[in-house]
């Protein structure tokens, strides 16, 4: 005999959303007012506000400040059920998705919003030496590596009177790499000041390596040039047109020379989540699913692909993998279902781009605004705009307040509040020899 829930389900379309990121959450919220039964499944129990991950990695914010349980965020959506599981396969013709624990789940509409992950361009062996920043776990791991580097140096000084060069190397000069470099500079020059007796954290080198002739590829030239200047003011060395050929435990090898490193971070490439390929439809070379004007893979009107896992072209080029675009796509998929229910024609998706911004340390930023006015901003004003927009975009009043006060504290006291190493002490690797000239870039012979 059918349960009441099953009876309801039999009458109402079942919408299955995979991913509780920006796209999946927005689709679920938008669907909450429609006569549909929604199931949102994510392999994590929380939504992560990725734009502020670098602040967890650099010890300004706690993981809890930028993550929220998905079921809490959607608790007011009575027709939305949240489950924690991992998608493993999809059969579009049978309208069934397969999960690690749940087994098969049937759907009438399917929304894939599983985001993206790092790409090491076929060199996955580099990952253990150069972790990327995508999840809370990545951020906590990078934080531990950064903080441990200072502890190792202090211990080496206590033991031998010298220490391996404190070089923080960031590979990739996109917004994440730029934000990481600026924030590490702040840690070295401000937050750590006075905390160590034997080493001087301010003498650490921060090296940003970019393979192209300029950083911040998607930004206009003038803002990219301004970002280089602002980074240099913070003591960051920007290596342009340097192609990384190998990543080792204590060095990054480039075609311009070997850069000794105590901590290496990867911010150079992204690829779509592997779930895109499960649909068995056409994908681009990064694994993003090619979608039409309605966000459907061709010939699949009941399947929507949204956010970073989608390849959608507007005005001849793919839309960027950014949070506002993912949110708008999620809303669009829900609106298409609403049109179907109302017997109306669906509308085409168009990304409303309001601009991009990236911070550089605690007082600087670049902003390429397209709304409310088209303008380029650099420096303190751009940074204030960045603060405001990020506070307003965070999910949950508690997190907004916590982040606001953490930033005020950090700004006024020049102190990072969350300098926790959550691993036990590890055996130190053999210290690198320090030349009498101090640490420097070794040129390949
Ligand atoms: C470090 C960093 C900084 C960024 N900074 C900015 C910024 O400043 N501004 C900006 O606009 N954008 C920024 N972005 C990009 C932005 O975060 C993404 O564009 C956005 O998160 C994409 O949303 P999404 O919903 O497509 O995917 P995500 O938000 O990544 O969500 C995908 C969800 O799918 C789940 N999932 C994945 N695979 C499976 C599976 N097989 N089964 C079940 N669940 C699965 C994941 O757990 C995750 O919750 C940044 C990204 C990163 C990594």
Boltz pocket constraint, residues with backbone or C-beta under 6 A from the ligand:
constraints:
  - pocket:
      binder: B
      contacts: [[A, 18], [A, 19], [A, 20], [A, 21], [A, 22], [A, 23], [A, 24], [A, 41], [A, 42], [A, 43], [A, 44], [A, 46], [A, 47], [A, 48], [A, 49], [A, 50], [A, 51], [A, 52], [A, 53], [A, 54], [A, 85], [A, 86], [A, 87], [A, 88], [A, 113], [A, 114], [A, 115], [A, 116], [A, 133], [A, 134], [A, 175], [A, 176], [A, 273], [A, 275], [A, 306], [A, 307], [A, 308], [A, 309], [A, 320], [A, 321], [A, 322], [A, 323], [A, 324], [A, 326], [A, 357]]
      max_distance: 6.0
